[in-house]
Amino acid sequence: MTVKELIEKLDLKILVEDDLEREVTGCYIGDLLSWVMGRAPADSAWLTVMGNINSIAVATLADVSCIILVEKAALDDEAKNKAEMHGVTILSTEENSYSLAVKIHDLLT
């Protein structure tokens, strides 16, 4: 499934758009950045409430397909600018991590 398909099927809001044709092969939930950096699988959708500049660095290092900010978590301006510079797609939803992860799992299986 592509990021674009994920957006359409889950009614996600685009905050920063980059490669919407990138494959999404799973998802990872985490807010402790050092933990996510070492454990999030490449090509996964990362579900978090961390909308700061450090999350952009982690997303780049972990090579995730996109960041999905859950529960209407805010994306700060500095992080948005950095995401645009580094080609990190950032999406947003009102749903919580668990509910969204279940939906992603269902779409991918």
N, C-alpha and C positions, 0 to 999 in steps of 0.2 A: 504494500500500500504506500502511496506517496503522501507527503505532507499535505498537498492540495486536497487529496481525497479525505484525509483525516479532518481537515478544516470543514469540508462540505458535510461530511457525515455526522460530525459532532457539533456543528454550528459554533466553531471557535472564531474568535475575533483576532484579526491580524494586527499586531502592534509594530513589528518589524518584519518586512518581507525580504527573503532572499531566494533560495532555491526550493521552490514549492514542488518540484519534481523529484526531490530527494526521497529515497526509500526510508520508510519507518518499519523496523523489524521487531520492535518491542517497546516497552516503556520502563522507566525507572523513577521511583519516588524518593526524594531526599532533599533535605534542607541544610545538612551539615556539609559544607562545600568540600572539605578535604576528603570526606567519605565518598561523596559523589565522584570526585575526580579520579579516585582509584577503583571505582566499582561500576559506574554507569557504562553499559555496553555501547560501543559505537553504533550509530544508526538507530538509536532509541529516541523516543520522545521523553524528555526529562520534565517531570511534574514537580513543581516547587512553588514556594511563596517568595523566593529570593529574587527580587528584581533589581539588584544592584550591579555595579560594574564588575565585582568579583565573580558573579555568576556567569558573565560573558566569557571570562578567562577560563573558567571551569568547563563551560560548554565547548569551547574551542579545543581544549586539551583532551577532553573525553570524546570528542568528535561525535556528539549527539546530532540527530537530525533537526531537532528544534527544542526550544524551551517552551513549556506551557505553564503560564502563571495561573495557579488555581485560586479559587475563592476571591476573585477580583483583586488579587495582590497587585500592588502598583509597580510600574517600571519607572525608575528615575531617569531623568534626562541624560545624565552622564552614561548610564548603561545603554540607553537607546542609541546614542551616538556611537558608542563602542561596538554595539551589535551591528549597526549599519556598516561600520568600517571593516569588521571582521567577517561579515556574511553569516550572521547568526539569526535565524528566523525565530521570532518570539510571538507566541500566541497567548490568548487570555480566555478564561472561562469563569463563570460563577460557581461551577461545581467544585466539590472537594476532591482531593487526590484519589481516594478509594473509589468513589463512583466513576470518575473518569477512567481510572486504570481498568476497571471491570469492562467498561465500554470498549476501550482500546483492545483489550484481550479478546473480547468477543469478535471484534472486527478482524483481528489478525488470525483467528483460528477457524 
